[in-house]
Amino acid sequence: MGRVVVDVMPKPEILDPQGKAVAGALPRLGFDGFVSVRQGKRFELEVDGDVTPEILAQAREAAVTLLSNPVIEDVVAVTDASGEGQ
Amino acid sequence: MGRVVVDVMPKPEILDPQGKAVAGALPRLGFDGFVSVRQGKRFELEVDGDVTPEILAQAREAAVTLLSNPVIEDVVAVTDASGEGQ
C-alpha cells in the first residue's frame, strides 16, 4: 500500500483564527518558546500498489483542485510517504 | 526564525467523515488512483531563534496536550522544519 501526503496551509496574508487561538493558549499552558502558530490540513491518500509518477501527478492535481482552496490556501507539499510506518 | 511542524491524524479506528467525503469526491473528479483518504491537521509553530532540543521537547509536550485530542487523534510527527523554505 502506497501513501501520498498532501500538506495544505492558509496563505501568509490570510488571517488564521485557529492558529491564533493555539498561539494564545500555548503560553497560558507554560509553552513559552513559540512566537506564532499557523494551522493547516494534512491529507493521507492511500494507493493500492506503488506510488508511481502518474499517481503523484494525480495527487498534485487533486491537491490544487479539491484538497485546497487556492484563494486562501497554499499546497505546501505533495510527498510520497509510502516508506513511513503506521 | 526556526519552525517546528506538528502533524496530527485521526486514529485508525476513528471514523473520519471529512476524509470519507474527499475519498468519495476524488473519483467523481476523475482521480481514480486512490483507495482511501484520511484528513488530519498540520501545525506550524514559529520559533524566535533556533529549534533547540528544549524547544522540540516543548513542542512534543504541546502536541499531546494542546494540539491533539489523545482520545481520537495520534501525533504522527513533530519535526524541525527550519530548513524548509516559505
Backbone of each chain as nested JSON, in Angstrom:
{
  "chains": [
    {"id": "A", "residues": [
      {"number": 1, "name": "MET", "atoms": {"N": [0.856, -1.213, 0.0], "CA": [0.0, 0.0, 0.0], "C": [0.885, 1.255, 0.0]}},
      {"number": 2, "name": "GLY", "atoms": {"N": [0.774, 2.062, -1.03], "CA": [1.498, 3.333, -1.057], "C": [0.685, 4.429, -0.397]}},
      {"number": 3, "name": "ARG", "atoms": {"N": [1.338, 5.509, -0.109], "CA": [0.646, 6.633, 0.524], "C": [1.234, 7.949, 0.034]}},
      {"number": 4, "name": "VAL", "atoms": {"N": [0.345, 8.865, -0.336], "CA": [0.769, 10.209, -0.704], "C": [0.251, 11.165, 0.366]}},
      {"number": 5, "name": "VAL", "atoms": {"N": [1.132, 12.027, 0.87], "CA": [0.726, 13.015, 1.867], "C": [0.664, 14.396, 1.211]}},
      {"number": 6, "name": "VAL", "atoms": {"N": [-0.462, 15.079, 1.403], "CA": [-0.642, 16.431, 0.875], "C": [-0.788, 17.39, 2.058]}},
      {"number": 7, "name": "ASP", "atoms": {"N": [0.069, 18.403, 2.107], "CA": [0.019, 19.406, 3.177], "C": [-0.51, 20.719, 2.623]}},
      {"number": 8, "name": "VAL", "atoms": {"N": [-1.514, 21.253, 3.288], "CA": [-2.165, 22.497, 2.852], "C": [-2.137, 23.485, 4.009]}},
      {"number": 9, "name": "MET", "atoms": {"N": [-1.682, 24.712, 3.748], "CA": [-1.634, 25.734, 4.801], "C": [-2.353, 27.0, 4.333]}},
      {"number": 10, "name": "PRO", "atoms": {"N": [-2.925, 27.761, 5.288], "CA": [-3.504, 29.05, 4.896], "C": [-2.398, 29.955, 4.34]}},
      {"number": 11, "name": "LYS", "atoms": {"N": [-2.736, 30.751, 3.312], "CA": [-1.745, 31.683, 2.755], "C": [-1.288, 32.656, 3.843]}},
      {"number": 12, "name": "PRO", "atoms": {"N": [-0.031, 33.131, 3.753], "CA": [0.508, 34.003, 4.82], "C": [-0.354, 35.251, 5.056]}},
      {"number": 13, "name": "GLU", "atoms": {"N": [-0.984, 35.801, 4.005], "CA": [-1.747, 37.043, 4.161], "C": [-3.164, 36.806, 4.679]}},
      {"number": 14, "name": "ILE", "atoms": {"N": [-3.523, 35.528, 4.85], "CA": [-4.865, 35.193, 5.323], "C": [-4.847, 35.062, 6.846]}},
      {"number": 15, "name": "LEU", "atoms": {"N": [-5.816, 35.676, 7.507], "CA": [-5.942, 35.501, 8.954], "C": [-6.21, 34.038, 9.256]}},
      {"number": 16, "name": "ASP", "atoms": {"N": [-5.687, 33.561, 10.367], "CA": [-5.839, 32.154, 10.719], "C": [-6.284, 32.096, 12.18]}},
      {"number": 17, "name": "PRO", "atoms": {"N": [-7.601, 32.23, 12.424], "CA": [-8.084, 32.317, 13.803], "C": [-7.758, 31.078, 14.635]}},
      {"number": 18, "name": "GLN", "atoms": {"N": [-7.776, 29.882, 14.017], "CA": [-7.441, 28.673, 14.779], "C": [-5.987, 28.727, 15.248]}},
      {"number": 19, "name": "GLY", "atoms": {"N": [-5.099, 29.114, 14.316], "CA": [-3.688, 29.238, 14.681], "C": [-3.483, 30.276, 15.776]}},
      {"number": 20, "name": "LYS", "atoms": {"N": [-4.195, 31.406, 15.646], "CA": [-4.102, 32.48, 16.658], "C": [-4.554, 31.974, 18.026]}},
      {"number": 21, "name": "ALA", "atoms": {"N": [-5.632, 31.189, 18.042], "CA": [-6.139, 30.66, 19.307], "C": [-5.106, 29.734, 19.95]}},
      {"number": 22, "name": "VAL", "atoms": {"N": [-4.474, 28.892, 19.132], "CA": [-3.443, 27.997, 19.657], "C": [-2.258, 28.804, 20.181]}},
      {"number": 23, "name": "ALA", "atoms": {"N": [-1.852, 29.826, 19.4], "CA": [-0.715, 30.663, 19.813], "C": [-1.002, 31.351, 21.141]}},
      {"number": 24, "name": "GLY", "atoms": {"N": [-2.272, 31.72, 21.374], "CA": [-2.642, 32.357, 22.627], "C": [-2.678, 31.377, 23.789]}},
      {"number": 25, "name": "ALA", "atoms": {"N": [-3.04, 30.123, 23.499], "CA": [-3.165, 29.114, 24.56], "C": [-1.81, 28.574, 24.997]}},
      {"number": 26, "name": "LEU", "atoms": {"N": [-0.846, 28.506, 24.085], "CA": [0.46, 27.899, 24.413], "C": [1.111, 28.523, 25.651]}},
      {"number": 27, "name": "PRO", "atoms": {"N": [1.289, 29.878, 25.697], "CA": [1.952, 30.444, 26.887], "C": [1.128, 30.257, 28.167]}},
      {"number": 28, "name": "ARG", "atoms": {"N": [-0.198, 30.24, 28.053], "CA": [-1.032, 30.008, 29.238], "C": [-0.776, 28.628, 29.826]}},
      {"number": 29, "name": "LEU", "atoms": {"N": [-0.378, 27.673, 28.989], "CA": [-0.101, 26.314, 29.459], "C": [1.378, 26.094, 29.755]}},
      {"number": 30, "name": "GLY", "atoms": {"N": [2.159, 27.171, 29.675], "CA": [3.561, 27.065, 30.038], "C": [4.516, 26.824, 28.877]}},
      {"number": 31, "name": "PHE", "atoms": {"N": [3.993, 26.791, 27.654], "CA": [4.856, 26.613, 26.486], "C": [5.192, 27.998, 25.943]}},
      {"number": 32, "name": "ASP", "atoms": {"N": [6.353, 28.534, 26.353], "CA": [6.646, 29.928, 26.029], "C": [7.694, 30.084, 24.929]}},
      {"number": 33, "name": "GLY", "atoms": {"N": [7.983, 29.01, 24.217], "CA": [9.052, 29.069, 23.224], "C": [8.608, 29.442, 21.816]}},
      {"number": 34, "name": "PHE", "atoms": {"N": [7.315, 29.722, 21.632], "CA": [6.809, 29.895, 20.27], "C": [6.218, 31.286, 20.063]}},
      {"number": 35, "name": "VAL", "atoms": {"N": [6.491, 31.877, 18.902], "CA": [6.029, 33.245, 18.672], "C": [4.749, 33.3, 17.84]}},
      {"number": 36, "name": "SER", "atoms": {"N": [4.522, 32.306, 16.98], "CA": [3.261, 32.293, 16.241], "C": [2.959, 30.879, 15.766]}},
      {"number": 37, "name": "VAL", "atoms": {"N": [1.697, 30.65, 15.456], "CA": [1.245, 29.328, 15.036], "C": [0.314, 29.487, 13.838]}},
      {"number": 38, "name": "ARG", "atoms": {"N": [0.469, 28.625, 12.85], "CA": [-0.491, 28.534, 11.745], "C": [-1.037, 27.117, 11.746]}},
      {"number": 39, "name": "GLN", "atoms": {"N": [-2.338, 26.992, 11.497], "CA": [-2.928, 25.659, 11.435], "C": [-3.422, 25.367, 10.03]}},
      {"number": 40, "name": "GLY", "atoms": {"N": [-2.992, 24.24, 9.507], "CA": [-3.429, 23.831, 8.18], "C": [-3.929, 22.401, 8.189]}},
      {"number": 41, "name": "LYS", "atoms": {"N": [-3.976, 21.797, 7.009], "CA": [-4.529, 20.456, 6.867], "C": [-3.499, 19.49, 6.308]}},
      {"number": 42, "name": "ARG", "atoms": {"N": [-3.649, 18.242, 6.701], "CA": [-2.794, 17.176, 6.178], "C": [-3.702, 16.067, 5.677]}},
      {"number": 43, "name": "PHE", "atoms": {"N": [-3.523, 15.68, 4.424], "CA": [-4.301, 14.585, 3.837], "C": [-3.386, 13.402, 3.581]}},
      {"number": 44, "name": "GLU", "atoms": {"N": [-3.848, 12.207, 3.951], "CA": [-3.127, 10.98, 3.602], "C": [-3.975, 10.221, 2.587]}},
      {"number": 45, "name": "LEU", "atoms": {"N": [-3.453, 10.125, 1.36], "CA": [-4.163, 9.43, 0.284], "C": [-3.544, 8.046, 0.123]}},
      {"number": 46, "name": "GLU", "atoms": {"N": [-4.345, 7.01, 0.36], "CA": [-3.834, 5.641, 0.236], "C": [-3.966, 5.165, -1.202]}},
      {"number": 47, "name": "VAL", "atoms": {"N": [-2.914, 4.472, -1.65], "CA": [-2.865, 3.976, -3.016], "C": [-2.782, 2.465, -2.977]}},
      {"number": 48, "name": "ASP", "atoms": {"N": [-3.524, 1.779, -3.862], "CA": [-3.471, 0.33, -3.952], "C": [-2.299, -0.032, -4.854]}},
      {"number": 49, "name": "GLY", "atoms": {"N": [-1.136, -0.221, -4.284], "CA": [0.066, -0.501, -5.073], "C": [1.112, 0.559, -4.803]}},
      {"number": 50, "name": "ASP", "atoms": {"N": [1.996, 0.737, -5.749], "CA": [3.083, 1.698, -5.56], "C": [2.659, 3.114, -5.957]}},
      {"number": 51, "name": "VAL", "atoms": {"N": [3.377, 4.085, -5.416], "CA": [3.159, 5.479, -5.806], "C": [3.998, 5.749, -7.06]}},
      {"number": 52, "name": "THR", "atoms": {"N": [3.337, 5.694, -8.207], "CA": [4.011, 5.935, -9.489], "C": [4.054, 7.434, -9.756]}},
      {"number": 53, "name": "PRO", "atoms": {"N": [4.861, 7.869, -10.719], "CA": [4.838, 9.283, -11.085], "C": [3.441, 9.752, -11.517]}},
      {"number": 54, "name": "GLU", "atoms": {"N": [2.651, 8.854, -12.141], "CA": [1.286, 9.222, -12.567], "C": [0.406, 9.496, -11.351]}},
      {"number": 55, "name": "ILE", "atoms": {"N": [0.52, 8.627, -10.334], "CA": [-0.252, 8.8, -9.099], "C": [0.123, 10.122, -8.433]}},
      {"number": 56, "name": "LEU", "atoms": {"N": [1.417, 10.405, -8.415], "CA": [1.89, 11.637, -7.789], "C": [1.37, 12.864, -8.56]}},
      {"number": 57, "name": "ALA", "atoms": {"N": [1.331, 12.757, -9.878], "CA": [0.794, 13.852, -10.695], "C": [-0.695, 14.038, -10.418]}},
      {"number": 58, "name": "GLN", "atoms": {"N": [-1.429, 12.914, -10.306], "CA": [-2.856, 12.981, -9.943], "C": [-3.039, 13.652, -8.59]}},
      {"number": 59, "name": "ALA", "atoms": {"N": [-2.183, 13.296, -7.632], "CA": [-2.286, 13.855, -6.283], "C": [-2.024, 15.36, -6.312]}},
      {"number": 60, "name": "ARG", "atoms": {"N": [-1.047, 15.777, -7.127], "CA": [-0.759, 17.215, -7.232], "C": [-1.944, 17.966, -7.818]}},
      {"number": 61, "name": "GLU", "atoms": {"N": [-2.567, 17.371, -8.831], "CA": [-3.734, 17.986, -9.478], "C": [-4.909, 18.041, -8.487]}},
      {"number": 62, "name": "ALA", "atoms": {"N": [-5.13, 16.928, -7.764], "CA": [-6.208, 16.894, -6.774], "C": [-5.941, 17.893, -5.65]}},
      {"number": 63, "name": "ALA", "atoms": {"N": [-4.662, 18.069, -5.296], "CA": [-4.311, 18.976, -4.2], "C": [-4.757, 20.401, -4.489]}},
      {"number": 64, "name": "VAL", "atoms": {"N": [-4.587, 20.838, -5.742], "CA": [-4.93, 22.233, -6.057], "C": [-6.389, 22.399, -6.478]}},
      {"number": 65, "name": "THR", "atoms": {"N": [-7.073, 21.307, -6.859], "CA": [-8.461, 21.454, -7.306], "C": [-9.468, 21.073, -6.229]}},
      {"number": 66, "name": "LEU", "atoms": {"N": [-9.158, 20.058, -5.437], "CA": [-10.147, 19.536, -4.488], "C": [-9.722, 19.723, -3.032]}},
      {"number": 67, "name": "LEU", "atoms": {"N": [-8.441, 19.478, -2.748], "CA": [-7.997, 19.44, -1.351], "C": [-7.691, 20.821, -0.78]}},
      {"number": 68, "name": "SER", "atoms": {"N": [-7.509, 21.809, -1.638], "CA": [-7.231, 23.155, -1.136], "C": [-8.102, 24.163, -1.856]}},
      {"number": 69, "name": "ASN", "atoms": {"N": [-8.306, 25.287, -1.222], "CA": [-8.991, 26.415, -1.836], "C": [-7.909, 27.421, -2.233]}},
      {"number": 70, "name": "PRO", "atoms": {"N": [-7.588, 27.506, -3.543], "CA": [-6.426, 28.307, -3.952], "C": [-6.564, 29.805, -3.663]}},
      {"number": 71, "name": "VAL", "atoms": {"N": [-7.754, 30.259, -3.316], "CA": [-7.924, 31.667, -2.959], "C": [-7.294, 31.954, -1.591]}},
      {"number": 72, "name": "ILE", "atoms": {"N": [-7.408, 31.012, -0.681], "CA": [-6.949, 31.264, 0.693], "C": [-5.881, 30.3, 1.181]}},
      {"number": 73, "name": "GLU", "atoms": {"N": [-5.589, 29.246, 0.381], "CA": [-4.658, 28.227, 0.867], "C": [-3.559, 27.933, -0.153]}},
      {"number": 74, "name": "ASP", "atoms": {"N": [-2.412, 27.499, 0.359], "CA": [-1.302, 27.029, -0.471], "C": [-1.084, 25.538, -0.225]}},
      {"number": 75, "name": "VAL", "atoms": {"N": [-0.828, 24.807, -1.301], "CA": [-0.37, 23.422, -1.153], "C": [1.125, 23.498, -0.901]}},
      {"number": 76, "name": "VAL", "atoms": {"N": [1.566, 23.163, 0.308], "CA": [2.984, 23.329, 0.626], "C": [3.807, 22.086, 0.301]}},
      {"number": 77, "name": "ALA", "atoms": {"N": [3.164, 20.918, 0.218], "CA": [3.932, 19.714, -0.119], "C": [3.011, 18.596, -0.582]}},
      {"number": 78, "name": "VAL", "atoms": {"N": [3.459, 17.868, -1.586], "CA": [2.813, 16.623, -2.026], "C": [3.932, 15.595, -2.071]}},
      {"number": 79, "name": "THR", "atoms": {"N": [3.925, 14.646, -1.121], "CA": [5.071, 13.75, -0.984], "C": [4.663, 12.287, -0.946]}},
      {"number": 80, "name": "ASP", "atoms": {"N": [5.526, 11.456, -1.513], "CA": [5.373, 10.008, -1.435], "C": [5.819, 9.574, -0.045]}},
      {"number": 81, "name": "ALA", "atoms": {"N": [4.867, 9.142, 0.773], "CA": [5.187, 8.766, 2.154], "C": [5.013, 7.268, 2.346]}},
      {"number": 82, "name": "SER", "atoms": {"N": [5.194, 6.494, 1.299], "CA": [4.986, 5.041, 1.379], "C": [5.933, 4.398, 2.369]}},
      {"number": 83, "name": "GLY", "atoms": {"N": [7.145, 4.934, 2.461], "CA": [8.143, 4.331, 3.328], "C": [7.858, 4.516, 4.806]}},
      {"number": 84, "name": "GLU", "atoms": {"N": [7.053, 5.531, 5.152], "CA": [6.806, 5.827, 6.563], "C": [5.881, 4.804, 7.188]}},
      {"number": 85, "name": "GLY", "atoms": {"N": [6.148, 4.465, 8.432], "CA": [5.376, 3.441, 9.128], "C": [3.952, 3.841, 9.407]}},
      {"number": 86, "name": "GLN", "atoms": {"N": [3.343, 3.2, 10.352], "CA": [1.96, 3.417, 10.8], "C": [0.987, 2.484, 10.125]}}
    ]},
    {"id": "B", "residues": [
      {"number": 1, "name": "MET", "atoms": {"N": [14.661, 32.532, 12.116], "CA": [13.362, 32.013, 12.587], "C": [13.288, 30.506, 12.366]}},
      {"number": 2, "name": "GLY", "atoms": {"N": [13.175, 29.754, 13.446], "CA": [13.003, 28.315, 13.322], "C": [11.529, 27.956, 13.211]}},
      {"number": 3, "name": "ARG", "atoms": {"N": [11.297, 26.751, 12.824], "CA": [9.912, 26.289, 12.699], "C": [9.813, 24.821, 13.074]}},
      {"number": 4, "name": "VAL", "atoms": {"N": [8.804, 24.502, 13.884], "CA": [8.521, 23.114, 14.22], "C": [7.17, 22.765, 13.593]}},
      {"number": 5, "name": "VAL", "atoms": {"N": [7.114, 21.634, 12.908], "CA": [5.858, 21.183, 12.305], "C": [5.323, 20.001, 13.104]}},
      {"number": 6, "name": "VAL", "atoms": {"N": [4.044, 20.083, 13.476], "CA": [3.384, 19.0, 14.205], "C": [2.26, 18.455, 13.328]}},
      {"number": 7, "name": "ASP", "atoms": {"N": [2.291, 17.15, 13.066], "CA": [1.255, 16.506, 12.263], "C": [0.376, 15.652, 13.151]}},
      {"number": 8, "name": "VAL", "atoms": {"N": [-0.929, 15.852, 13.043], "CA": [-1.899, 15.135, 13.867], "C": [-2.91, 14.463, 12.938]}},
      {"number": 9, "name": "MET", "atoms": {"N": [-3.144, 13.172, 13.155], "CA": [-4.117, 12.452, 12.322], "C": [-5.141, 11.753, 13.208]}},
      {"number": 10, "name": "PRO", "atoms": {"N": [-6.373, 11.565, 12.7], "CA": [-7.348, 10.77, 13.462], "C": [-6.83, 9.34, 13.616]}},
      {"number": 11, "name": "LYS", "atoms": {"N": [-7.087, 8.734, 14.774], "CA": [-6.662, 7.351, 14.985], "C": [-7.313, 6.445, 13.948]}},
      {"number": 12, "name": "PRO", "atoms": {"N": [-6.628, 5.344, 13.572], "CA": [-7.163, 4.467, 12.517], "C": [-8.579, 3.952, 12.809]}},
      {"number": 13, "name": "GLU", "atoms": {"N": [-8.895, 3.706, 14.092], "CA": [-10.202, 3.13, 14.411], "C": [-11.303, 4.178, 14.5]}},
      {"number": 14, "name": "ILE", "atoms": {"N": [-10.934, 5.457, 14.341], "CA": [-11.924, 6.535, 14.425], "C": [-12.461, 6.838, 13.026]}},
      {"number": 15, "name": "LEU", "atoms": {"N": [-13.78, 6.962, 12.908], "CA": [-14.373, 7.363, 11.641], "C": [-13.873, 8.757, 11.285]}},
      {"number": 16, "name": "ASP", "atoms": {"N": [-13.695, 9.01, 10.005], "CA": [-13.168, 10.292, 9.558], "C": [-14.06, 10.792, 8.42]}},
      {"number": 17, "name": "PRO", "atoms": {"N": [-15.179, 11.437, 8.768], "CA": [-16.155, 11.816, 7.729], "C": [-15.592, 12.768, 6.676]}},
      {"number": 18, "name": "GLN", "atoms": {"N": [-14.671, 13.674, 7.093], "CA": [-14.074, 14.582, 6.112], "C": [-13.254, 13.799, 5.089]}},
      {"number": 19, "name": "GLY", "atoms": {"N": [-12.434, 12.867, 5.607], "CA": [-11.633, 12.029, 4.719], "C": [-12.514, 11.2, 3.793]}},
      {"number": 20, "name": "LYS", "atoms": {"N": [-13.599, 10.647, 4.358], "CA": [-14.535, 9.85, 3.557], "C": [-15.144, 10.701, 2.431]}},
      {"number": 21, "name": "ALA", "atoms": {"N": [-15.506, 11.94, 2.763], "CA": [-16.099, 12.829, 1.759], "C": [-15.109, 13.108, 0.634]}},
      {"number": 22, "name": "VAL", "atoms": {"N": [-13.846, 13.339, 1.002], "CA": [-12.815, 13.571, -0.013], "C": [-12.633, 12.32, -0.865]}},
      {"number": 23, "name": "ALA", "atoms": {"N": [-12.58, 11.144, -0.2], "CA": [-12.394, 9.887, -0.927], "C": [-13.531, 9.656, -1.924]}},
      {"number": 24, "name": "GLY", "atoms": {"N": [-14.751, 10.082, -1.549], "CA": [-15.886, 9.934, -2.461], "C": [-15.844, 10.913, -3.613]}},
      {"number": 25, "name": "ALA", "atoms": {"N": [-15.285, 12.096, -3.358], "CA": [-15.258, 13.138, -4.391], "C": [-14.158, 12.904, -5.427]}},
      {"number": 26, "name": "LEU", "atoms": {"N": [-13.042, 12.293, -5.011], "CA": [-11.9, 12.113, -5.929], "C": [-12.296, 11.404, -7.227]}},
      {"number": 27, "name": "PRO", "atoms": {"N": [-12.923, 10.196, -7.16], "CA": [-13.254, 9.529, -8.428], "C": [-14.264, 10.305, -9.272]}},
      {"number": 28, "name": "ARG", "atoms": {"N": [-15.173, 11.032, -8.623], "CA": [-16.138, 11.84, -9.385], "C": [-15.435, 12.921, -10.192]}},
      {"number": 29, "name": "LEU", "atoms": {"N": [-14.258, 13.373, -9.725], "CA": [-13.498, 14.398, -10.437], "C": [-12.423, 13.79, -11.333]}},
      {"number": 30, "name": "GLY", "atoms": {"N": [-12.443, 12.46, -11.472], "CA": [-11.514, 11.818, -12.395], "C": [-10.223, 11.331, -11.766]}},
      {"number": 31, "name": "PHE", "atoms": {"N": [-10.088, 11.486, -10.444], "CA": [-8.884, 10.988, -9.776], "C": [-9.185, 9.587, -9.244]}},
      {"number": 32, "name": "ASP", "atoms": {"N": [-8.814, 8.564, -10.022], "CA": [-9.236, 7.211, -9.675], "C": [-8.102, 6.365, -9.093]}},
      {"number": 33, "name": "GLY", "atoms": {"N": [-7.011, 6.99, -8.715], "CA": [-5.861, 6.212, -8.258], "C": [-5.819, 5.964, -6.753]}},
      {"number": 34, "name": "PHE", "atoms": {"N": [-6.814, 6.448, -6.02], "CA": [-6.71, 6.403, -4.551], "C": [-7.832, 5.555, -3.943]}},
      {"number": 35, "name": "VAL", "atoms": {"N": [-7.497, 4.761, -2.925], "CA": [-8.49, 3.869, -2.339], "C": [-9.104, 4.422, -1.057]}},
      {"number": 36, "name": "SER", "atoms": {"N": [-8.362, 5.25, -0.322], "CA": [-8.96, 5.869, 0.857], "C": [-8.202, 7.135, 1.222]}},
      {"number": 37, "name": "VAL", "atoms": {"N": [-8.85, 7.979, 1.991], "CA": [-8.264, 9.266, 2.385], "C": [-8.538, 9.486, 3.865]}},
      {"number": 38, "name": "ARG", "atoms": {"N": [-7.525, 9.971, 4.579], "CA": [-7.714, 10.42, 5.959], "C": [-7.327, 11.889, 6.004]}},
      {"number": 39, "name": "GLN", "atoms": {"N": [-8.099, 12.688, 6.736], "CA": [-7.759, 14.106, 6.861], "C": [-7.372, 14.422, 8.291]}},
      {"number": 40, "name": "GLY", "atoms": {"N": [-6.214, 15.057, 8.444], "CA": [-5.744, 15.456, 9.756], "C": [-5.339, 16.914, 9.773]}},
      {"number": 41, "name": "LYS", "atoms": {"N": [-4.524, 17.267, 10.753], "CA": [-4.132, 18.666, 10.936], "C": [-2.62, 18.808, 10.89]}},
      {"number": 42, "name": "ARG", "atoms": {"N": [-2.196, 19.973, 10.443], "CA": [-0.769, 20.295, 10.418], "C": [-0.586, 21.646, 11.103]}},
      {"number": 43, "name": "PHE", "atoms": {"N": [0.27, 21.692, 12.101], "CA": [0.548, 22.95, 12.806], "C": [1.977, 23.378, 12.495]}},
      {"number": 44, "name": "GLU", "atoms": {"N": [2.15, 24.659, 12.192], "CA": [3.492, 25.215, 12.053], "C": [3.725, 26.173, 13.216]}},
      {"number": 45, "name": "LEU", "atoms": {"N": [4.661, 25.81, 14.11], "CA": [4.982, 26.631, 15.28], "C": [6.263, 27.4, 14.983]}},
      {"number": 46, "name": "GLU", "atoms": {"N": [6.169, 28.732, 14.953], "CA": [7.346, 29.554, 14.666], "C": [8.106, 29.834, 15.952]}},
      {"number": 47, "name": "VAL", "atoms": {"N": [9.425, 29.748, 15.846], "CA": [10.304, 29.952, 16.99], "C": [11.187, 31.162, 16.707]}},
      {"number": 48, "name": "ASP", "atoms": {"N": [11.387, 31.983, 17.716], "CA": [12.276, 33.146, 17.587], "C": [13.695, 32.676, 17.877]}},
      {"number": 49, "name": "GLY", "atoms": {"N": [14.412, 32.256, 16.852], "CA": [15.754, 31.705, 17.047], "C": [15.808, 30.292, 16.508]}},
      {"number": 50, "name": "ASP", "atoms": {"N": [16.743, 29.533, 17.001], "CA": [16.912, 28.171, 16.512], "C": [15.994, 27.196, 17.236]}},
      {"number": 51, "name": "VAL", "atoms": {"N": [15.741, 26.069, 16.585], "CA": [14.979, 24.997, 17.216], "C": [15.957, 24.15, 18.029]}},
      {"number": 52, "name": "THR", "atoms": {"N": [15.979, 24.399, 19.32], "CA": [16.863, 23.659, 20.228], "C": [16.17, 22.365, 20.665]}},
      {"number": 53, "name": "PRO", "atoms": {"N": [16.905, 21.432, 21.252], "CA": [16.26, 20.223, 21.796], "C": [15.174, 20.568, 22.821]}},
      {"number": 54, "name": "GLU", "atoms": {"N": [15.362, 21.67, 23.588], "CA": [14.353, 22.071, 24.579], "C": [13.054, 22.492, 23.88]}},
      {"number": 55, "name": "ILE", "atoms": {"N": [13.206, 23.276, 22.804], "CA": [12.036, 23.72, 22.04], "C": [11.299, 22.516, 21.461]}},
      {"number": 56, "name": "LEU", "atoms": {"N": [12.057, 21.571, 20.93], "CA": [11.457, 20.376, 20.336], "C": [10.719, 19.558, 21.404]}},
      {"number": 57, "name": "ALA", "atoms": {"N": [11.295, 19.504, 22.611], "CA": [10.64, 18.784, 23.712], "C": [9.343, 19.493, 24.101]}},
      {"number": 58, "name": "GLN", "atoms": {"N": [9.381, 20.852, 24.151], "CA": [8.162, 21.642, 24.421], "C": [7.102, 21.359, 23.367]}},
      {"number": 59, "name": "ALA", "atoms": {"N": [7.536, 21.314, 22.107], "CA": [6.588, 21.091, 21.006], "C": [5.941, 19.718, 21.129]}},
      {"number": 60, "name": "ARG", "atoms": {"N": [6.76, 18.7, 21.5], "CA": [6.214, 17.344, 21.666], "C": [5.183, 17.306, 22.789]}},
      {"number": 61, "name": "GLU", "atoms": {"N": [5.492, 18.021, 23.882], "CA": [4.577, 18.071, 25.021], "C": [3.289, 18.807, 24.62]}},
      {"number": 62, "name": "ALA", "atoms": {"N": [3.442, 19.939, 23.909], "CA": [2.269, 20.695, 23.467], "C": [1.438, 19.873, 22.485]}},
      {"number": 63, "name": "ALA", "atoms": {"N": [2.12, 19.07, 21.653], "CA": [1.417, 18.282, 20.639], "C": [0.419, 17.318, 21.274]}},
      {"number": 64, "name": "VAL", "atoms": {"N": [0.822, 16.695, 22.396], "CA": [-0.064, 15.702, 23.007], "C": [-1.046, 16.311, 24.006]}},
      {"number": 65, "name": "THR", "atoms": {"N": [-0.78, 17.542, 24.48], "CA": [-1.681, 18.122, 25.477], "C": [-2.642, 19.141, 24.872]}},
      {"number": 66, "name": "LEU", "atoms": {"N": [-2.178, 19.92, 23.891], "CA": [-3.0, 21.018, 23.371], "C": [-3.394, 20.823, 21.908]}},
      {"number": 67, "name": "LEU", "atoms": {"N": [-2.444, 20.335, 21.098], "CA": [-2.678, 20.31, 19.648], "C": [-3.462, 19.086, 19.189]}},
      {"number": 68, "name": "SER", "atoms": {"N": [-3.523, 18.062, 20.024], "CA": [-4.279, 16.873, 19.631], "C": [-5.163, 16.43, 20.776]}},
      {"number": 69, "name": "ASN", "atoms": {"N": [-6.198, 15.704, 20.44], "CA": [-7.062, 15.071, 21.429], "C": [-6.676, 13.594, 21.469]}},
      {"number": 70, "name": "PRO", "atoms": {"N": [-5.964, 13.178, 22.518], "CA": [-5.407, 11.819, 22.52], "C": [-6.452, 10.712, 22.501]}},
      {"number": 71, "name": "VAL", "atoms": {"N": [-7.713, 11.044, 22.758], "CA": [-8.753, 10.016, 22.694], "C": [-9.021, 9.617, 21.237]}},
      {"number": 72, "name": "ILE", "atoms": {"N": [-8.959, 10.579, 20.338], "CA": [-9.333, 10.29, 18.948], "C": [-8.214, 10.565, 17.943]}},
      {"number": 73, "name": "GLU", "atoms": {"N": [-7.1, 11.168, 18.393], "CA": [-6.067, 11.551, 17.438], "C": [-4.687, 11.052, 17.867]}},
      {"number": 74, "name": "ASP", "atoms": {"N": [-3.832, 10.833, 16.872], "CA": [-2.43, 10.494, 17.107], "C": [-1.553, 11.632, 16.608]}},
      {"number": 75, "name": "VAL", "atoms": {"N": [-0.497, 11.94, 17.372], "CA": [0.538, 12.844, 16.871], "C": [1.475, 11.989, 16.022]}},
      {"number": 76, "name": "VAL", "atoms": {"N": [1.474, 12.178, 14.711], "CA": [2.283, 11.298, 13.862], "C": [3.698, 11.825, 13.658]}},
      {"number": 77, "name": "ALA", "atoms": {"N": [3.919, 13.12, 13.831], "CA": [5.273, 13.641, 13.666], "C": [5.42, 15.011, 14.31]}},
      {"number": 78, "name": "VAL", "atoms": {"N": [6.569, 15.223, 14.948], "CA": [6.973, 16.544, 15.445], "C": [8.371, 16.77, 14.883]}},
      {"number": 79, "name": "THR", "atoms": {"N": [8.495, 17.669, 13.906], "CA": [9.765, 17.791, 13.185], "C": [10.265, 19.225, 13.133]}},
      {"number": 80, "name": "ASP", "atoms": {"N": [11.6, 19.335, 13.173], "CA": [12.254, 20.624, 12.971], "C": [12.237, 20.917, 11.473]}},
      {"number": 81, "name": "ALA", "atoms": {"N": [11.446, 21.912, 11.064], "CA": [11.315, 22.237, 9.637], "C": [11.945, 23.586, 9.341]}},
      {"number": 82, "name": "SER", "atoms": {"N": [12.933, 23.976, 10.116], "CA": [13.555, 25.293, 9.939], "C": [14.197, 25.419, 8.566]}},
      {"number": 83, "name": "GLY", "atoms": {"N": [14.733, 24.314, 8.065], "CA": [15.427, 24.375, 6.784], "C": [14.514, 24.579, 5.595]}},
      {"number": 84, "name": "GLU", "atoms": {"N": [13.226, 24.241, 5.752], "CA": [12.305, 24.332, 4.617], "C": [11.948, 25.769, 4.3]}},
      {"number": 85, "name": "GLY", "atoms": {"N": [11.835, 26.069, 3.034], "CA": [11.559, 27.431, 2.583], "C": [10.191, 27.939, 2.993]}},
      {"number": 86, "name": "GLN", "atoms": {"N": [9.732, 28.968, 2.388], "CA": [8.433, 29.626, 2.586], "C": [8.52, 30.765, 3.574]}}
    ]}
  ]
}
